[in-house]
Amino acid sequence: MSRYLAFRSCLLAMIVPLLVLTASAEISGDRGRRVIYRGSLQLGTEQPQGVEFSIELEPVVFLINSVQNKYKVVRIRMENPTRTDLRLLDEDRIEMRYPEGVSVSGHLDLQRVDPQFWDAFDASQMLALAYPQVLRGRETIYVHAFFPSAQVKNMPVEFEFVVGGKTVRIARPPATAARR
């Protein structure tokens, strides 16, 4: 009997830590997983594919980080598999949308809307963050949008990006039963 108790105690000593680790992993749930938003834009009728847009946000990092407590930065990947260039305009704009219908406007051209803040960047940062004039055919670029930190309180459900005079909805894919 004592041999059985010793085996049982040893087994419990191995199982209990595993249960604790499993429970703590379940508690954190999806908070640490990145959220991917996607959208696309057709460039003419002859093109089988359009420009693909994607945004990846890690909820915890996105909500706690900001640039000098002034802006939340969202990086937008723009991939153009077509041969057609997409002209980007000064009038292009982006909004972050929440489920309750609230929107937060972002800035694509920080140099124009906040020159004092922009001037604090060095030349290489300015080059990387400047809003480009064109997305060439067969090119992938990254564009940065700056949202006022004070207005960003939680994770958005989608973005509305007016690019080249055309509106693109960049949203989370619908939830699937497999991700429960």
HUPELIN-V74984 format. One record per helix or strand. SS is the DSSP state (helix for helix, strand for strand). FROM is the first residue (numbers start at 1). TO is the last residue. If there is no record, write none. Layout:
BEGIN
ss:SS from:FROM to:TO
ss:SS from:FROM to:TO
END
This chain:
BEGIN
ss:helix from:2 to:28
ss:strand from:34 to:41
ss:strand from:51 to:58
ss:helix from:59 to:64
ss:strand from:67 to:67
ss:strand from:71 to:80
ss:strand from:86 to:87
ss:strand from:93 to:97
ss:strand from:103 to:107
ss:helix from:110 to:113
ss:helix from:115 to:118
ss:helix from:123 to:129
ss:strand from:134 to:135
ss:strand from:139 to:148
ss:helix from:149 to:151
ss:strand from:158 to:163
ss:strand from:166 to:172
ss:helix from:177 to:179
END
